[in-house]
Amino acid sequence: MAEIAIFCLARFAYICYTIVNYMEENMKTVRLRTPFEVGSTPLAEYPRPQFARDSYVTLNGEWDYAILRKSESFNGKYQGKILVPFSPECLLSGVPEGTRVTPDDVLYYHRTFNLDANFVKAVTILHFDAVDMICSVKLNGISVGEHIGGYVPFSLDVSAAVKVGENVIEVVVTDPCDTSYHTHAKQSSKPGGIWYTPQSGIWQSVWIESMDEVYLKDVTIVPDIDTDTINFKFDKSANVPVDVIIMDGAKAIFSGQFDGDTASIKLENYELWSPENPKLYDVAFKVGNDIVKSYFGMRKFSWVTDSKGFKRMGLNNKPYFHTGLLDQGYWSDGMLTPPSNAALEWDV
């Protein structure tokens, strides 16, 4: 009986495999567009809400592009326009459908943008939220940095290259996809079945910010419900005090100043965060003239022991059942890049 069951399962798997192969070889692929509005400057909303400051210029929008073989020299002539941050393999990029950047190609980007005199300050940072895979960047003809890794954001200090008025940015990208040890996830040079169409180049937002010489570089926020404290670790450009204010809606529940690189603040009568009650508190930090806004929830994830002595995953020191859901957020027209923030909200 077991042999018959195994034979039937094997036969079923073979039939499914045969059908899938036939469909891939004989059926015409129709790429669908989602109903979400993209606009001329897609995903222009502020991209870093957990560390937000007023200084922000998006570089999303139309760029010049060219795709050449590595063996070819680039003469500065671009082949058309691409809508950043969509990869050239995406429908939303505006690049001719069927375009693909192979491991033997080089992808060239170029655009100009203008900055006002009141925007450019002592320190200017250029942000790329993701570029797949290996890239180098020039600003106004000056090399400002390189990066390897297609799935992580990176930032470049362009203070010495940026200027008031017109600026020119150039990005050169190569993508080995699955021909190298670099991370490529389910992208494949031979897509089909469970393997995705490869995508290359800029696929998340590009933006720029500028600060005074004294500013807050970063902050680590750690809630501790066991001690009823919220804890901050500051990375500052100078040894100056940090002003902190915590808000519960429109009400200030703490305001104070800290001289060092850390702060631990005792909270009273606070609400715990949970999926059923996703309570968040707003917080603002001031370092010199630099003001950064963020938020936090008072919660704790840990292993706990249930009433029967079994180890369970816990939330706020109590067993909490975790339902594992896989939502890959893959879009027919933007691939790994959502068409808009409205699309992300719809997906959630």
C-alpha positions as a Markdown table, in Angstrom:
| # | Residue | x | y | z |
|---|---|---|---|---|
| 1 | Met | 0.0 | 0.0 | 0.0 |
| 2 | Ala | 2.8 | 2.4 | 0.9 |
| 3 | Glu | 4.5 | 1.6 | -2.4 |
| 4 | Ile | 1.4 | 2.5 | -4.3 |
| 5 | Ala | 1.0 | 5.8 | -2.4 |
| 6 | Ile | 4.7 | 6.7 | -3.1 |
| 7 | Phe | 4.2 | 5.8 | -6.8 |
| 8 | Cys | 1.1 | 8.0 | -7.0 |
| 9 | Leu | 2.8 | 11.0 | -5.4 |
| 10 | Ala | 5.8 | 10.6 | -7.6 |
| 11 | Arg | 3.6 | 10.4 | -10.7 |
| 12 | Phe | 1.6 | 13.5 | -9.6 |
| 13 | Ala | 4.8 | 15.5 | -9.1 |
| 14 | Tyr | 6.1 | 14.5 | -12.5 |
| 15 | Ile | 2.8 | 15.6 | -14.1 |
| 16 | Cys | 3.0 | 18.9 | -12.3 |
| 17 | Tyr | 6.6 | 19.4 | -13.4 |
| 18 | Thr | 5.7 | 18.6 | -17.0 |
| 19 | Ile | 2.7 | 21.0 | -17.0 |
| 20 | Val | 4.8 | 23.9 | -15.6 |
| 21 | Asn | 7.6 | 23.3 | -18.2 |
| 22 | Tyr | 5.1 | 23.3 | -21.0 |
| 23 | Met | 3.5 | 26.5 | -19.8 |
| 24 | Glu | 6.9 | 28.2 | -19.5 |
| 25 | Glu | 7.9 | 27.1 | -23.0 |
| 26 | Asn | 4.7 | 27.6 | -24.9 |
| 27 | Met | 2.6 | 30.3 | -23.2 |
| 28 | Lys | 3.1 | 34.0 | -23.8 |
| 29 | Thr | 3.9 | 35.9 | -20.6 |
| 30 | Val | 1.7 | 38.9 | -20.0 |
| 31 | Arg | 3.1 | 41.4 | -17.5 |
| 32 | Leu | 0.4 | 43.1 | -15.5 |
| 33 | Arg | 0.3 | 46.6 | -14.2 |
| 34 | Thr | -1.0 | 47.3 | -10.8 |
| 35 | Pro | -3.7 | 50.1 | -10.3 |
| 36 | Phe | -1.5 | 52.3 | -8.1 |
| 37 | Glu | -0.5 | 55.8 | -9.3 |
| 38 | Val | 3.2 | 56.2 | -9.6 |
| 39 | Gly | 3.7 | 59.8 | -10.8 |
| 40 | Ser | 6.8 | 61.5 | -12.1 |
| 41 | Thr | 8.5 | 61.4 | -8.7 |
| 42 | Pro | 7.7 | 58.0 | -7.2 |
| 43 | Leu | 8.0 | 57.1 | -3.5 |
| 44 | Ala | 8.8 | 60.7 | -2.7 |
| 45 | Glu | 7.6 | 60.5 | 0.9 |
| 46 | Tyr | 10.3 | 60.8 | 3.6 |
| 47 | Pro | 12.0 | 57.4 | 3.6 |
| 48 | Arg | 13.3 | 57.2 | 7.2 |
| 49 | Pro | 10.5 | 57.8 | 9.7 |
| 50 | Gln | 12.4 | 56.4 | 12.7 |
| 51 | Phe | 15.1 | 59.0 | 12.4 |
| 52 | Ala | 13.4 | 62.0 | 10.7 |
| 53 | Arg | 14.7 | 65.5 | 10.2 |
| 54 | Asp | 13.4 | 68.4 | 8.1 |
| 55 | Ser | 16.3 | 68.4 | 5.7 |
| 56 | Tyr | 15.3 | 66.2 | 2.8 |
| 57 | Val | 15.5 | 66.3 | -1.0 |
| 58 | Thr | 14.5 | 63.2 | -3.0 |
| 59 | Leu | 16.4 | 62.2 | -6.1 |
| 60 | Asn | 13.8 | 59.8 | -7.2 |
| 61 | Gly | 12.4 | 60.5 | -10.7 |
| 62 | Glu | 13.8 | 60.5 | -14.2 |
| 63 | Trp | 17.5 | 59.7 | -14.7 |
| 64 | Asp | 19.5 | 59.0 | -17.9 |
| 65 | Tyr | 20.7 | 55.5 | -18.4 |
| 66 | Ala | 22.8 | 53.3 | -20.6 |
| 67 | Ile | 23.5 | 49.5 | -20.6 |
| 68 | Leu | 26.7 | 48.4 | -22.2 |
| 69 | Arg | 28.9 | 45.3 | -22.2 |
| 70 | Lys | 31.9 | 45.3 | -19.9 |
| 71 | Ser | 34.1 | 45.0 | -22.9 |
| 72 | Glu | 32.7 | 48.3 | -24.4 |
| 73 | Ser | 33.9 | 51.7 | -23.4 |
| 74 | Phe | 31.3 | 54.3 | -22.4 |
| 75 | Asn | 31.4 | 57.4 | -24.5 |
| 76 | Gly | 29.0 | 59.4 | -22.3 |
| 77 | Lys | 26.0 | 58.9 | -24.6 |
| 78 | Tyr | 22.9 | 57.7 | -22.7 |
| 79 | Gln | 20.3 | 55.4 | -24.3 |
| 80 | Gly | 17.2 | 56.9 | -22.7 |
| 81 | Lys | 15.3 | 57.7 | -19.5 |
| 82 | Ile | 14.7 | 55.5 | -16.5 |
| 83 | Leu | 12.3 | 56.2 | -13.6 |
| 84 | Val | 14.3 | 55.7 | -10.4 |
| 85 | Pro | 13.9 | 53.8 | -8.1 |
| 86 | Phe | 12.6 | 51.1 | -10.5 |
| 87 | Ser | 15.1 | 48.6 | -11.9 |
| 88 | Pro | 15.5 | 48.5 | -15.7 |
| 89 | Glu | 13.9 | 45.1 | -15.7 |
| 90 | Cys | 10.6 | 46.5 | -14.3 |
| 91 | Leu | 7.7 | 47.8 | -16.3 |
| 92 | Leu | 7.5 | 50.9 | -14.2 |
| 93 | Ser | 11.1 | 51.9 | -15.0 |
| 94 | Gly | 10.0 | 53.1 | -18.5 |
| 95 | Val | 12.9 | 51.2 | -20.1 |
| 96 | Pro | 11.8 | 49.0 | -23.1 |
| 97 | Glu | 10.1 | 45.8 | -21.9 |
| 98 | Gly | 12.4 | 42.8 | -21.9 |
| 99 | Thr | 15.5 | 44.8 | -21.0 |
| 100 | Arg | 17.8 | 42.9 | -18.7 |
| 101 | Val | 21.2 | 43.7 | -17.2 |
| 102 | Thr | 23.4 | 40.6 | -17.4 |
| 103 | Pro | 26.5 | 39.8 | -15.4 |
| 104 | Asp | 28.5 | 40.8 | -18.4 |
| 105 | Asp | 26.9 | 44.3 | -18.6 |
| 106 | Val | 27.5 | 47.7 | -16.9 |
| 107 | Leu | 24.6 | 49.9 | -16.1 |
| 108 | Tyr | 25.3 | 53.7 | -16.2 |
| 109 | Tyr | 23.1 | 56.3 | -14.4 |
| 110 | His | 23.2 | 60.1 | -14.7 |
| 111 | Arg | 21.0 | 63.1 | -13.6 |
| 112 | Thr | 21.2 | 66.7 | -12.6 |
| 113 | Phe | 19.5 | 68.3 | -9.6 |
| 114 | Asn | 19.5 | 71.7 | -7.9 |
| 115 | Leu | 20.0 | 72.6 | -4.3 |
| 116 | Asp | 19.2 | 75.9 | -2.7 |
| 117 | Ala | 21.7 | 77.9 | -0.7 |
| 118 | Asn | 19.5 | 77.5 | 2.5 |
| 119 | Phe | 19.7 | 73.7 | 2.1 |
| 120 | Val | 23.4 | 73.1 | 1.8 |
| 121 | Lys | 25.1 | 73.2 | 5.2 |
| 122 | Ala | 28.4 | 71.9 | 6.7 |
| 123 | Val | 27.7 | 68.2 | 6.3 |
| 124 | Thr | 25.8 | 66.7 | 3.4 |
| 125 | Ile | 24.9 | 63.0 | 3.2 |
| 126 | Leu | 23.8 | 61.2 | 0.1 |
| 127 | His | 21.6 | 58.1 | 0.8 |
| 128 | Phe | 20.9 | 55.0 | -1.4 |
| 129 | Asp | 18.4 | 52.8 | 0.2 |
| 130 | Ala | 19.4 | 49.9 | -2.1 |
| 131 | Val | 21.4 | 49.3 | -5.3 |
| 132 | Asp | 21.9 | 45.9 | -6.7 |
| 133 | Met | 24.8 | 45.0 | -6.6 |
| 134 | Ile | 28.2 | 46.7 | -7.0 |
| 135 | Cys | 28.3 | 50.4 | -7.6 |
| 136 | Ser | 30.5 | 53.5 | -7.6 |
| 137 | Val | 29.2 | 57.0 | -7.3 |
| 138 | Lys | 30.5 | 60.4 | -8.6 |
| 139 | Leu | 29.1 | 63.8 | -7.7 |
| 140 | Asn | 30.1 | 66.8 | -9.9 |
| 141 | Gly | 32.9 | 64.6 | -11.3 |
| 142 | Ile | 34.3 | 63.7 | -7.9 |
| 143 | Ser | 34.4 | 60.1 | -6.7 |
| 144 | Val | 32.4 | 60.0 | -3.5 |
| 145 | Gly | 32.3 | 56.3 | -2.7 |
| 146 | Glu | 31.6 | 52.7 | -3.7 |
| 147 | His | 29.4 | 50.0 | -2.2 |
| 148 | Ile | 28.9 | 46.2 | -2.5 |
| 149 | Gly | 25.6 | 44.6 | -1.5 |
| 150 | Gly | 22.2 | 44.7 | -3.1 |
| 151 | Tyr | 19.9 | 44.5 | -0.1 |
| 152 | Val | 21.2 | 47.1 | 2.4 |
| 153 | Pro | 21.1 | 50.9 | 2.5 |
| 154 | Phe | 24.3 | 52.9 | 2.4 |
| 155 | Ser | 25.2 | 56.6 | 2.8 |
| 156 | Leu | 28.1 | 58.7 | 1.5 |
| 157 | Asp | 29.4 | 62.0 | 2.9 |
| 158 | Val | 29.4 | 64.3 | -0.1 |
| 159 | Ser | 30.2 | 67.5 | 1.7 |
| 160 | Ala | 33.4 | 68.1 | -0.3 |
| 161 | Ala | 31.6 | 67.6 | -3.7 |
| 162 | Val | 28.2 | 69.1 | -3.3 |
| 163 | Lys | 27.5 | 72.7 | -4.2 |
| 164 | Val | 24.7 | 75.3 | -4.3 |
| 165 | Gly | 22.9 | 75.3 | -7.6 |
| 166 | Glu | 23.2 | 72.5 | -10.2 |
| 167 | Asn | 24.8 | 69.2 | -9.3 |
| 168 | Val | 25.5 | 66.2 | -11.5 |
| 169 | Ile | 25.4 | 62.7 | -10.1 |
| 170 | Glu | 26.7 | 59.6 | -11.9 |
| 171 | Val | 26.3 | 56.0 | -10.7 |
| 172 | Val | 27.9 | 52.9 | -12.3 |
| 173 | Val | 26.5 | 49.5 | -11.4 |
| 174 | Thr | 27.3 | 45.9 | -12.2 |
| 175 | Asp | 25.3 | 42.9 | -11.0 |
| 176 | Pro | 26.7 | 39.3 | -11.0 |
| 177 | Cys | 23.3 | 37.9 | -10.0 |
| 178 | Asp | 23.7 | 34.1 | -9.4 |
| 179 | Thr | 27.1 | 33.8 | -11.1 |
| 180 | Ser | 28.9 | 34.9 | -7.9 |
| 181 | Tyr | 29.0 | 34.4 | -4.1 |
| 182 | His | 27.2 | 37.7 | -3.6 |
| 183 | Thr | 23.7 | 37.5 | -2.1 |
| 184 | His | 21.0 | 37.3 | -4.8 |
| 185 | Ala | 18.2 | 35.6 | -3.0 |
| 186 | Lys | 15.8 | 33.9 | -5.5 |
| 187 | Gln | 16.9 | 36.0 | -8.5 |
| 188 | Ser | 18.1 | 33.8 | -11.2 |
| 189 | Ser | 19.7 | 34.2 | -14.7 |
| 190 | Lys | 17.2 | 31.5 | -15.8 |
| 191 | Pro | 14.0 | 32.5 | -14.1 |
| 192 | Gly | 11.1 | 30.1 | -13.9 |
| 193 | Gly | 9.2 | 28.0 | -11.3 |
| 194 | Ile | 10.1 | 29.5 | -7.9 |
| 195 | Trp | 13.0 | 31.6 | -9.3 |
| 196 | Tyr | 12.5 | 35.3 | -9.9 |
| 197 | Thr | 13.4 | 37.5 | -12.9 |
| 198 | Pro | 16.7 | 39.1 | -11.9 |
| 199 | Gln | 16.8 | 42.9 | -11.4 |
| 200 | Ser | 19.6 | 45.3 | -11.2 |
| 201 | Gly | 20.7 | 48.8 | -10.3 |
| 202 | Ile | 18.9 | 51.3 | -8.1 |
| 203 | Trp | 15.7 | 49.7 | -6.7 |
| 204 | Gln | 15.0 | 51.8 | -3.6 |
| 205 | Ser | 14.9 | 55.6 | -2.9 |
| 206 | Val | 17.9 | 57.9 | -3.5 |
| 207 | Trp | 17.9 | 61.1 | -1.4 |
| 208 | Ile | 20.0 | 63.7 | 0.2 |
| 209 | Glu | 20.1 | 65.7 | 3.5 |
| 210 | Ser | 22.4 | 68.4 | 4.9 |
| 211 | Met | 23.2 | 69.4 | 8.5 |
| 212 | Asp | 25.2 | 71.8 | 10.6 |
| 213 | Glu | 28.7 | 70.6 | 11.8 |
| 214 | Val | 27.1 | 69.7 | 15.1 |
| 215 | Tyr | 24.4 | 67.1 | 14.6 |
| 216 | Leu | 23.0 | 63.8 | 15.7 |
| 217 | Lys | 24.4 | 60.9 | 13.6 |
| 218 | Asp | 22.4 | 58.1 | 15.1 |
| 219 | Val | 20.5 | 56.9 | 18.1 |
| 220 | Thr | 19.8 | 53.4 | 19.5 |
| 221 | Ile | 16.4 | 53.1 | 21.3 |
| 222 | Val | 15.9 | 50.2 | 23.7 |
| 223 | Pro | 12.7 | 49.8 | 25.8 |
| 224 | Asp | 13.0 | 47.9 | 29.1 |
| 225 | Ile | 9.6 | 47.0 | 30.6 |
| 226 | Asp | 11.3 | 45.1 | 33.5 |
| 227 | Thr | 12.8 | 48.4 | 34.8 |
| 228 | Asp | 10.1 | 50.7 | 33.3 |
| 229 | Thr | 12.7 | 52.6 | 31.4 |
| 230 | Ile | 13.4 | 53.8 | 27.9 |
| 231 | Asn | 17.1 | 53.9 | 27.1 |
| 232 | Phe | 18.9 | 55.9 | 24.4 |
| 233 | Lys | 22.5 | 55.6 | 23.1 |
| 234 | Phe | 23.6 | 58.7 | 21.1 |
| 235 | Asp | 26.1 | 59.0 | 18.3 |
| 236 | Lys | 26.9 | 62.7 | 18.0 |
| 237 | Ser | 29.3 | 64.6 | 15.8 |
| 238 | Ala | 30.5 | 66.6 | 18.8 |
| 239 | Asn | 30.6 | 66.3 | 22.6 |
| 240 | Val | 27.5 | 68.5 | 23.3 |
| 241 | Pro | 24.3 | 67.9 | 25.3 |
| 242 | Val | 21.2 | 66.2 | 23.9 |
| 243 | Asp | 17.8 | 67.6 | 24.7 |
| 244 | Val | 15.1 | 64.9 | 24.8 |
| 245 | Ile | 11.3 | 65.3 | 24.8 |
| 246 | Ile | 8.8 | 62.3 | 24.9 |
| 247 | Met | 5.2 | 62.8 | 23.8 |
| 248 | Asp | 2.1 | 60.8 | 24.4 |
| 249 | Gly | 0.0 | 62.3 | 21.7 |
| 250 | Ala | -0.1 | 66.0 | 22.3 |
| 251 | Lys | 1.0 | 65.7 | 25.9 |
| 252 | Ala | 4.7 | 65.9 | 26.9 |
| 253 | Ile | 5.5 | 63.1 | 29.5 |
| 254 | Phe | 9.2 | 63.9 | 29.7 |
| 255 | Ser | 11.6 | 66.7 | 28.9 |
| 256 | Gly | 15.3 | 66.8 | 29.9 |
| 257 | Gln | 18.9 | 67.3 | 28.9 |
| 258 | Phe | 21.7 | 64.7 | 28.9 |
| 259 | Asp | 25.5 | 65.5 | 28.7 |
| 260 | Gly | 26.8 | 62.0 | 27.9 |
| 261 | Asp | 26.2 | 59.5 | 25.1 |
| 262 | Thr | 23.5 | 57.6 | 27.0 |
| 263 | Ala | 20.2 | 58.3 | 28.7 |
| 264 | Ser | 17.9 | 56.1 | 30.8 |
| 265 | Ile | 14.4 | 57.6 | 31.5 |
| 266 | Lys | 11.9 | 56.2 | 34.0 |
| 267 | Leu | 8.4 | 56.0 | 32.7 |
| 268 | Glu | 5.2 | 55.8 | 34.7 |
| 269 | Asn | 1.7 | 54.7 | 33.8 |
| 270 | Tyr | 2.7 | 53.8 | 30.3 |
| 271 | Glu | 0.9 | 51.4 | 27.9 |
| 272 | Leu | 2.5 | 48.2 | 26.7 |
| 273 | Trp | 2.8 | 47.7 | 22.9 |
| 274 | Ser | 1.1 | 44.7 | 21.4 |
| 275 | Pro | -0.6 | 43.8 | 18.1 |
| 276 | Glu | -3.9 | 44.3 | 19.9 |
| 277 | Asn | -2.8 | 47.7 | 21.3 |
| 278 | Pro | 0.0 | 49.0 | 19.1 |
| 279 | Lys | 0.8 | 52.0 | 21.3 |
| 280 | Leu | 3.6 | 54.2 | 20.2 |
| 281 | Tyr | 5.3 | 57.2 | 21.9 |
| 282 | Asp | 6.9 | 60.0 | 19.9 |
| 283 | Val | 10.3 | 61.3 | 20.9 |
| 284 | Ala | 12.4 | 64.2 | 19.6 |
| 285 | Phe | 16.2 | 64.8 | 20.1 |
| 286 | Lys | 18.0 | 68.2 | 19.7 |
| 287 | Val | 21.7 | 68.4 | 19.3 |
| 288 | Gly | 22.9 | 71.9 | 18.6 |
| 289 | Asn | 20.4 | 73.1 | 15.9 |
| 290 | Asp | 19.7 | 69.6 | 14.7 |
| 291 | Ile | 16.3 | 68.2 | 15.5 |
| 292 | Val | 15.5 | 64.5 | 14.9 |
| 293 | Lys | 12.2 | 62.9 | 15.5 |
| 294 | Ser | 11.5 | 59.2 | 16.2 |
| 295 | Tyr | 9.1 | 56.9 | 18.1 |
| 296 | Phe | 9.1 | 53.8 | 20.2 |
| 297 | Gly | 6.9 | 51.2 | 21.8 |
| 298 | Met | 7.3 | 49.7 | 25.3 |
| 299 | Arg | 7.5 | 46.0 | 24.6 |
| 300 | Lys | 9.7 | 43.0 | 25.2 |
| 301 | Phe | 10.3 | 39.8 | 23.1 |
| 302 | Ser | 11.8 | 36.8 | 25.0 |
| 303 | Trp | 11.5 | 33.1 | 25.8 |
| 304 | Val | 9.1 | 32.4 | 28.7 |
| 305 | Thr | 8.0 | 29.2 | 30.4 |
| 306 | Asp | 4.3 | 28.4 | 30.3 |
| 307 | Ser | 2.1 | 26.9 | 33.0 |
| 308 | Lys | 3.1 | 23.4 | 31.9 |
| 309 | Gly | 6.8 | 24.1 | 32.0 |
| 310 | Phe | 7.3 | 24.4 | 28.2 |
| 311 | Lys | 9.4 | 27.1 | 26.6 |
| 312 | Arg | 7.4 | 29.5 | 24.5 |
| 313 | Met | 8.1 | 32.7 | 22.5 |
| 314 | Gly | 6.8 | 35.5 | 24.7 |
| 315 | Leu | 5.6 | 39.1 | 24.3 |
| 316 | Asn | 5.8 | 41.3 | 27.4 |
| 317 | Asn | 6.8 | 38.4 | 29.6 |
| 318 | Lys | 3.8 | 36.3 | 28.6 |
| 319 | Pro | 3.4 | 33.4 | 26.1 |
| 320 | Tyr | 2.3 | 34.7 | 22.8 |
| 321 | Phe | 1.3 | 32.6 | 19.8 |
| 322 | His | 3.2 | 33.5 | 16.7 |
| 323 | Thr | 1.6 | 32.9 | 13.4 |
| 324 | Gly | 4.2 | 32.6 | 10.7 |
| 325 | Leu | 3.1 | 34.4 | 7.5 |
| 326 | Leu | 5.1 | 34.8 | 4.3 |
| 327 | Asp | 4.3 | 38.0 | 2.4 |
| 328 | Gln | 7.1 | 38.6 | -0.1 |
| 329 | Gly | 5.7 | 41.9 | -1.4 |
| 330 | Tyr | 6.5 | 41.2 | -5.0 |
| 331 | Trp | 4.9 | 43.4 | -7.6 |
| 332 | Ser | 4.1 | 42.6 | -11.2 |
| 333 | Asp | 5.2 | 46.0 | -12.4 |
| 334 | Gly | 7.8 | 47.1 | -9.8 |
| 335 | Met | 9.1 | 43.7 | -8.9 |
| 336 | Leu | 10.9 | 44.2 | -5.5 |
| 337 | Thr | 9.9 | 47.8 | -5.5 |
| 338 | Pro | 6.3 | 48.8 | -4.6 |
| 339 | Pro | 4.7 | 51.2 | -7.0 |
| 340 | Ser | 3.8 | 53.6 | -4.1 |
| 341 | Asn | 3.4 | 53.9 | -0.4 |
| 342 | Ala | -0.3 | 53.4 | -1.0 |
| 343 | Ala | 0.5 | 50.0 | -2.5 |
| 344 | Leu | 2.4 | 49.1 | 0.7 |
| 345 | Glu | -0.6 | 50.1 | 2.8 |
| 346 | Trp | -3.0 | 48.1 | 0.6 |
| 347 | Asp | -0.7 | 45.1 | 0.8 |
| 348 | Val | -0.6 | 45.2 | 4.6 |
